[in-house]
């Protein structure tokens, strides 16, 4: 495996190599070489048999969906081409050279972060670009000596008129006009909807009317090179400044870079700042999805200004009418035509995302601005949605498992007190108390902490019984526990103080719900378990949505819990498998919304289903990498940074950067000869809480500009502070903790080498057998 070097090491590489060689002649001055362009390291070649989705957005309200070789997907084909503000504008295009159609099925296709490239034989190369912040596409075709032709696809896409060197077309949806012209202004002809022109490509602009579309098109003709550079520079900056990473594991490096980029295309400004829930269906903002996604999408990569705008933008949609039963709630859905408040978990997720933002950024000014929203969120819940024990109530379809049938009956009955909702409510109250402390609101702080403790006390009693080694998924409307085995309990482990029982819950969940490809939504032994999400002829896909189907976003909490229990290699296997999906399956560089629970007969891995690119799937993979593998968990208002790395044996070297408050930190890890972690702080002073197993956490005051070096020998942890010249300022040591060693031994006895869940024979599942009758 190639070991990737830190940027500062590239200049020394020839010298370092020379030291290991026998000199037979006087040494020559080595040439100075720069590290490769980070974008140039990322293109992914897609084999014809893979026929993957390539997706691009303009960061505002447009995205382009393509299949690399052939438009065949039973669901995504509907969205092929340009989509703007939930309207399908046109369905892709065909290219012609001298009247002959270029067959994409025969092309060699490479997907770059910024563009799609098809090589049509040895001479012809096609490039597709969607430009930032513009509803403007460029289609280049170099190497052709004959006139080029292009034909836009889609019903209702028809020629409106031709004006000089521009052809105007109608859109298949929405009140848009398309303007199409050659890259260089010049004559063109239109025959049977096909535009033919000399040159090496075309621009396609989508506007509100002809004048708007024409202005966009002319901008492209005049500024093409600059627009391309701007897009590349933005993506390059994201990878080099916000998501910088190199490692000894090339697959890890490539996967995390691609995940950062495909997540970024979902961070948009369609209706204020927000995060699309997913593509192609969910190009809109969902309260629950948005705030589950926010830490991994923008906080771990230091994009605090974007996070701030997302929080402020969404807060304006909070229901502030005290007479409404939704008082204090943030919406479930915000799109150009609808705002819907039927979600219980979206509101605590909003409050927790605000807390995460403040902990990362130190921006207490936003706390003061949004504190009334926090107060309303708790007041509304207490007024309309809590019971005598303080539990948060909700309807069957108001958790994340919200699928309903044609009669609006929930497929997954989770009312009225789901375990994950109680965990979120508990955390919302704690977050409210955190904000109250920052703003010196002692009365609210005390009251909310008391309410949180009340929930925790009752939960430990009501969601357990002697007959189950896991938590009840809910209390029903009569207060009876329902012990359907689901992964939601993983969110509720913070409500438990019984370490032995917590281990049992995690063991049971992993054994019965966590497959090598992800976390299922229902125990495979349950009679309602659906092995396939898409099973036409057996059942509607929504019947399986939360009753068996894999949701990659749940991988995040499953891996987090394993890492908290010190089971690094177990968590890493799932993490590496998920990275492999981003690199080799589905949308190029990203993660899908769902997978079937089981592979189809004869297949090794299940089919990907649902949205081809889902924000929380990507974001949770990024969050667990930063917060639990790298162990970076800041609390800037309290001048504290927890550093708790849990890195697998497969990684031998790692360099990365992260931002806390105004401070950018450069991290480096070297596995041999002794595991060593170093953190160089560019600005600002804070206290680092170093948490390396099996040692007790050690607090170190780190001055601005210093480097903290942590060496973890088997019997001694050594922490050194170094100044900018590398001189040692101080040294601390710690011995292994007897209590931690004992706790780890107990965790290992239950959890070490726990296997993934595996499919049962299809005959074991009544939903398939019943459908055949």
N, C-alpha and C positions, 0 to 999 in steps of 0.2 A: 504494500500500500504506500503510495507516495505521501511523504510528509510535506505539508505546505508550511512555508516559513512566514514569519512576521514580516510586514513591509520593510522594517528597518534592516532585515537580514538579507533582502534581495541584493543590495549593493555589495554585501560582503560575500555573496555566494561563490564567485570565482576564486576569491582568496581562500575561503574555507575548503573548497575542493582541492586547491593546490597544496594545502598543507598535508593532505593525505597521499600525495603522489611523490615519487622519487624524481628529484630535479636532475635532468641531464643537460640542461642549457640554462643560461641566465633567465630569470623570470621576466615575462613581459607584463606591461601594464594592462590589466584586464579592461575590456570595454565596460562602460557603465550602461546597464540595461534597466529599463523600467519594468515593473511588474505588468503582467498582461491586463488589458482592459477587462474589467470585471464582467461586462456584458458579453464580451467575446468568449468567455468561458462557459456560457450557459445554453447556447442553442441545443435543441433536442431534435434529433432526426427521428421521424415517425415512419415506421415500416407501413407498407400498403395494407397489410393485414390488420394493423392496429386501428387505422382510420380514426384518429383521435379528434376530439374537439379542441379547437384553438379559439381563445376568447380574448378580446381587447375592449377596454372602455376608454372614453375620453375624459373621465373623472368628473363629468357633470351629469348628463342624463342619457348618454348614448352608449350602447355597446354593440360590438360586432361579433356574431357567432358564426363559426365556420367549422366544417368537418374537413380534415386535411385532404382526403382523397375522393370521398363520395358522400352525397347527402342521403343517408340511409337510416338515421336514428328514428325510431318510431315516435319519439316525442320532441326531440330537439330540432328536428327538421322544420318544424313549424316556425321556429325562430331564426332560421338560417338568414344571414345577412345583417342589415343595419336595423337596430331597434332604438327608438328615441322616446323617453318618457312613457314607457309601457305601450308604445305603438310600434307595430311592425312596419317599417318604412319600405324596404324592398328585400327580396329573398336571395341575395347573392347575385352572382353574375357569371356569364360565360364569356370566354375570350376566344378570338378567332385571329388567325394569321392567313392572309390571302384567301379568306373565305372558309378556311378549315378550322374546325373546333379543336381547341386544345383539350386533351383528355386528362383531367386531373387524376384519374385512376392510375395512370401510367407515370405520374410525376414522382420525382424524388423530393420529399417535403421535409423542410426544417422549420421548426417554430422557434423564434427568437422572442425575448421579452417584449420587444418593441414592434415586431412585424412578423408576418407569415411569408415564407419563401418557398416557391415551387420551381423545381428545375425540370423543364420540359425538354428532354433530350440534351445533347451536348451544347447547344447554342442558346436556347431560350430560357431566360430566368424571369420569373414573375415575383413581384414583391407587393404585398398589401400592407398599407399603413392606415391607421386611424389616429388622427392628431389630437393632442391634448386640448381640451376646452373648446373644441370646434366639432360641429357635425359635418366633418369633412374627411373623405377618404381619398387616398392616392393609390392607383393600381399601376405599377410600372411593369414593362415587359421589354427587357433589353435583349439584343442579339437578333432581332427580326429586321429584314430588309424590305419586307412587303407591308402594305397597309394593315393596320391593326383594327380589329372590330371588338366591340363589347356590347353585350345585351343584358340588361337588368332583368331579374326574374321576379315573379310574383304576380298573382292576379291583381287586377286594377292598376298595375304599373303600366301606364300607357303614355305615348308621346302626346304632349299638349301642343307644342309648337317648336319650331326652330328659329332662332334669331342669330344670324351670322354664324359664329363659331361655337354656339352653345345650343344644346337641345334640352328642353324642359319636359319633365315627366311628372305624372301624378304618382302619389304614394299609395301603397295598398291599404294603409290605415292612417288615420290622423289627417289633419288639415295641413299637410306639408307639400312643398314643391321640391322636386329634385332637379338640379342643374348638372349637366354632364358635358365635359369638353376635354379636348386633348391637353396633355401636359403643357405643351407650348401652344399659344394661341395660333390658330390656323384653320383652314377650311375643313369641314367634315360633311359627311352625307349620312342620311338616316333612311333605312329601308327595312320594312317589316320589323320595326322596333330596335333594329341593330344600328349602332353608331359606328361609322368607319372613318378613320383619320390616319394620316401619316404620323410618324413620330414613334415614341417609345412608352406611351401610357396615357392614362386618363385621370381626371379628377371627378369626384362625385360629391356634390354638396347638397345638404338637406336644409331647407329654410322654411320660414313661415309663409313666404310668398316668393315670387320670382326675383324681386329685388334683393331680398335677404339671401337667397340661394346664390344669386349671381355674385354678390359681394364676397361671400365665402369662397366661391370658386376662384375669383380673381386673386384673392389673398393667397390661395394655394399656388396658383401659377407664378405669383411674384415672390413668395416666401417659402417655397418648398424645402429648400436645403436648411433654412433656419428652423422651420417647424420640425424637421426630422432631428436636427441637433438638439432642440429644446426637449423633445420627448426622450431622447437617449440620455441627455444630461440629467433630467429629473430622475429617471430610473437608476442611473449610475450613482447619483448623490444618495438616493435611498439606501443602496447597498453599501456604499463606502462610508457614509456618515451615520446613518440611522441603524442599519442592520449589518454592520461589518462583521464578518466571520471567515476565518480560514481554519482548516483542521486537517488532521492526518487521515480523516475518512472522507474521501471525495464525495461519496453519496450523501453524507450528512451535509457537507458544504453546499452542494448543488441543490439539495431538497430544501434546505432552509432559505437559501437565496430565492428560489422560485416561489416558495410559500409566501415570503415577504412581498414579492411582486404581484402575485395573483390576489393576495389579500388587499393590496393597495388599490387594485382596479375596482374594488367594491366600495372604497371610501370615496364618496361622491358629494355633489352639491345639487342633487336633483330638486330637493324641496327643503332648502336649508342644508346645513352640513349633516351628513349621516353616513351610515354603512348599509349598503344593500344587504338584505338577508341572504340572497343567493340568485344565481342566474341559471336558466333563463326566465323562470317564472316570477321570482321574488325581487325584481328590481324596484324595491320600495323599502321603507324603513319599518322594521318591527321592533317594538319596545323590548321584548324579551331577547330577540336575536342580537339587536344592536348592543345591548349592554353586557350580554355574555361575551360578545366579540370584542368589545372595546379594549380590554387589557392586552390581548394578544395582537390586535390589529394595529394599535397606535401607541399604547403606553410602554410596552417592553422595548419598543424601538425609539422612544424618546420624542414622539411627535405630539408634544403636549399642546401646542397651539391648536392643532386639529382636534384633539380630544376635548379641549375647552369649548370649541365652537360646537361640537356635536352635543355636548351636555347642555349648553345654553340653548341651542336650536331646538332640542327635543323638549326641554322644560317648558317652552311656550305652549306646548300642546297638553300640558297637565290639566285635568278637570279641576277647576277652582271654585265651582259652585257648591257651597256647603250643603245645599238641599239635595244635590244629586247623590244617588247611591254610589256613584263612581268618584265622589269627591276625593281628591288626592291621588287618583290613579293617573299614570301615564298611559298613552294608547298602546294597544296591541299592534295596530297597523296605521301607518301614515303613508298614503300615496296620493297622487294628484286628484283622485276622485272620492276618497273615503278616509275617515278617521274613526277607529273602532276601539272601545275601551274594555272589551271582554278578555282581559288577562289579569290574573292575580300576581304572577311572578314578575311581570315586566316592571312593576313599581319598585319592589325591593331590589331588583337588578339595577335599576336606575340609581338608587341611593348607594348601592355598593360600588357601582362604577364611579360615582362621584368621589367616594372615599378612596378608591384605588388611584384615581387621578390626583387627588390631593397628596396622597402618600408618595407618589412618584414625583410630582412637580413642586410640591411645597406651596402651591398657590392657594393660600387661605382667603384671598380676596374673593375667589369664586364661592367659597363656603358662605361668606357673608351674603353674597348675591342670591344664592340658591337655598339658603337656610329656610326661608319661608316655604319652599317646595318640599323640603324634607319634613318640616313640621306638618304641612298639609297631608303628606303621604301617610304619616303615622296617625294623625287625628282622624282622617277619613276611614282608615282601617279600624280604629278603635270604636268609631261611631256606628259603622255599618257592617263590619265583617269579622268581629271577634266573638268568641263564646265565653262562658263563665271561667274557663281555665286559662283564657288568654290566647287560645289557638286562633290562627287566621283561617277564616272560612272561605269557601269558594264553590263555584258550580263545577259540574263534571268536566266541562270543556274549557276551564280557565287555568289549567296547568299547561305545561309544554306538550303534554300528550293530549292534544285537542281535537283529534279527528272525529268527525260525526258522519252518520249515514244520511241518506236522502230525507229522512224524517227528523233530522237534527238531533238524533239520539247518539250520545257518545259511544264510540266503540270501546273506549277504555274508561270504565267507571272509576273516577278518583275523588269524587266529592265525598265528604265535604272538608276533609282535613288531610291532605296528602303530606307525606313525610318531608319531601323536599320543600314544600311550601312553608312548613313550620321551621325548617332550617333557615330558609331565606328570611322569614319574618324575624326570627331570633337575631340573625346577622344585621337586618335592617335596624332593629332597635339598638343593637350595639354600635352600629355606624352612626345613628342619630346621637347617641351618647358621646361618641368621639367628636362629632361636630360641636355638640353643646359644650364640651370641655374646651375646645379651641376658642369658642366665643364667650366663655365664662357664663354660660347659662346653667348654673348649678342645679336648679330645680328640675329642669328637663333631663339633665344628665342622670340624676338620681332616679327619677321616675322611670325612664326608659331602661336603665340597667335593671331595675327591680322587675319590670315587666318581662325582660329577657330571661331573667333567672326563673321567673314563674313558668315560662314556656319550657325551659330546659328541665326543670324539676318534674313537671307533669309528663313530658315526653318520655323520659327514661322509664316511667312507670307504665304508660298507656300503650306504647308501641312495642312492648316485649311480652312474651309469656314463656312458660317453662317448656312448651312443646316445640319451639322454633329457635334455631340458631341464627336468626336474622331478624330484621325489623319488619313490622307491618308496613305495607305500602301506604296505608291511609287508615283513618277512622271514618266509617261511613256516617250517614245522616243520623243514625241511632247511636253513634259513638262506639260501634263495634269494630275491633281491628280486623283488617283484611290482609291476610298474609300471602297474597299473590307476590311471587318473587320477581322483583323488578330492580333495575339499577339505580332508581331514584334514591335508595337508601344510602348510596355512597356520598351524597351531598349532606346527609344528616349525621354523619359520624361525629361531627364536632359537638353534637348535643349529648354525647355519651361520655361518661367518666370511667366506665368499666373497660379497662384495657384488654382483658381477656375476651370479653364479648365482642369488642371492636375487631379483634383479630378474627374471630369466628365469622363475623359479618363479611369482612373483606375476603376471607378464604371462600366462603359460600358464594359470594358474588362472582369472584374470578372463575371458580370451578364451573359454575352453571350459566354464566352470562358473557364471559369475555372470550371470544374466539380469536384465533391468530390475526384476523382481519378487522376486529373491532367488537364493540359492546352491543349486545342484543337487548331488545326492550322487554323481553319476557323469557322466563324459564322454558327451556325446550321440553320439559315434562308436562307443562301446563296444557290442558286440552284445547285452549285457544291459541296455542303457538302456531304461527304461520312461517314455514321455512323459506318462503319466497315473497318478496315484496310485490313483484309483478308476476302474476299467475293467471293470465286470461283464461276464462273458462272454468276457473275454480272459485274466485272471489274478487271483489273490487279491491284495488290496491290500497285504498284507505283502511280497509279492514285489517290489513297487515301492518300498517304504518307504525303503530306503537304496540304491536302484538307479535314481536319476533324480529322485525326488521332491524338491521344494524344502523346505528347513528354514530359516525366517527367523532362527533363533538363530545360524546360521552367518554371517549378514550382519555380525554384530558383529566377528568376527575378520577378515573380508574388508575391511571399512571401516577397521579399525584398521591393517591392513598398508598400505593405500593412504595413509592419513594419515601413517603413519611415513615413507613415501616422498615426502611433500609433495604428494600428488595430492588436494588438498582438493575440487576441484569434481567429480572422479570419484566420490569417496566420498559427497559430498553428494547426487548424483543418486539413488543407492541409498537413502540415508537419507530423502530427501524422498518417494520412492515408498513406502517402508515406512510413514512417517507417514500418507500418504494412505490406505493400507489401514485403519489404525486409525480414521480419521475417516469413511470412506465405505463400507467393506465388512466383512462378517463381524460378529463380536460388536462392539457399540458401544463404541469407545474402546480396543480391545485388538487383539492380534495372534494369529493362529491358529498351530497347531502346524506345519501343512504347507500347501503349494500344489501343484497339478499342475505338472510342469515346463513343459508347453506349454498355451497356450490351446486350447480346443476350436475346431473350424472355425467361422469367422464371429465369433469373440470376440477382443477385444483383449487381455484379461488372463485368466490361468488361474483355475480354480476354487480356492477355499479348501477345505482338507481337514483331516483329523485333528481333534484337540481344538479347540474354538472359541476357547479362551483358554489360551495356553501360557506358563508362567512364564518360561522362558528366552528365548522370543521377545521378550516385553516387556522383560525385564531387560537383555538384551544391547543393545537399542536405547537404553535409558537409560544403560547403562554407557559405550558408545562416545561418547554425547553428552557426558557429564561428563568422562570420562578422556581423550578424544582430540580432540573438537571444541573443548570448553572447555579441555582440557589439564590438568585438576586431578588430580595424582597425589601424595598425601601419604606421608610416612614420619615420623610423629610421634615414635616413640621416638628417632629420630636428629635430631629438631628440624628436619626438612627438608620443604619443600613445593615440588614442581615445578609451574610454571605454564607450559604449552606450548600456547597457543591456536592452533587451526588453523580459522579461521572462513571460510565461503564468501562470495563477493562479494554474494550475494543478501541477506545480513544487513547492515543499516546501523546498527542499534542494538539493544542487548541489556542487560537487567539481570537479575541472578540472585543467589542466596545459596547458600552451601555451608558445611559444618561440617568442621573438622579438629580432632581432640581436643576441647578445651573452647572452641575458638575458632570463632565464626561470622564468616564473611567475606562482605562484600557486593561483588559484582563488577559492573562496568559496561564496556560496549564501545561505542565510537562510531567509525564507519568514516570519516567525513569531518570536517574536511578532511584530517586525517592519522589513520590508525588508532591509536586510543588505548584502552588497557586500564587500568582502575583497580581496585584491591583494597583495601577498607577492613577492617582487622582489629580486631574488637571487643575481644578479650582475648588475652593471651599473646604471647610473642615467639618467633620462629622465623626460620630462614633460607629465603628464597624463591629458588628456582633458576629464573630467567626464561629460557625457551627460545623465542625467536621467530626464525623463518627470515628471512633467511639469516645471522643473527648467531650467534656462539658464545654458549652459555648463560652468564648472568651471575648470580652469587650476591649476594644483598642481605640483610643482617641487618635484619629488620623488628621494631621495638619494638611493645609493646602499644599499641593505640589509633591506630596510624599508618595512613596510606593510601599504598600504593605505586602510582604512576602510571607507565605504560609507554607511550611514544610511539614508533611504528615508522615513521620517515621512510625513504625509499629508501636513503639513504646513512648513516643514523645511528640507532641505538637509544638513547633517552634514558630513564633510570630516575630518578624523583624520589621521595623520601620526604617526606611532608607530615604535620605534626602535626594535632591535632583542630581547630585554628583555620585550617588551610590554609596554614600557613607552611612553606616548604621547609626540611627538615632536612639533606638531602644530595642530590647529583646525581651520577650516573654515566653514561657514554656508552660505546658500542661501535660499531665499524665492521663492515661485512659481512665474513664469514669467507671467505677464498679457498678453503679446503678445503671448506666447506659449499656454496659456490657451485658448485664443481666437482662435488661429489657430487650436488647437485640437478640440474645439467645432465645428468649421466649417468642419473639416475632419469627425468628428463623425456624423454630420447631414447628410452627403452624403454617408459615407462608413460604419458606424456602423451597424452590423447585416445584411450586404449585403449577400444574399443567394448565394449558388453555382448554377451554370447553371445545368439544368436538361434536359434529352432527350425529344424530341418531338415524336409524333407518327411516326412510320416508313413510313406511307403513305404520310408524309409531304416532303419526300426527292425524288426529281425527278430522281436522279441517280439510285435509286432502281427501281422506276417505269419504267424508260426507258429501263433498262436492262431486264425487264420481257417481254417486247414486242417483 
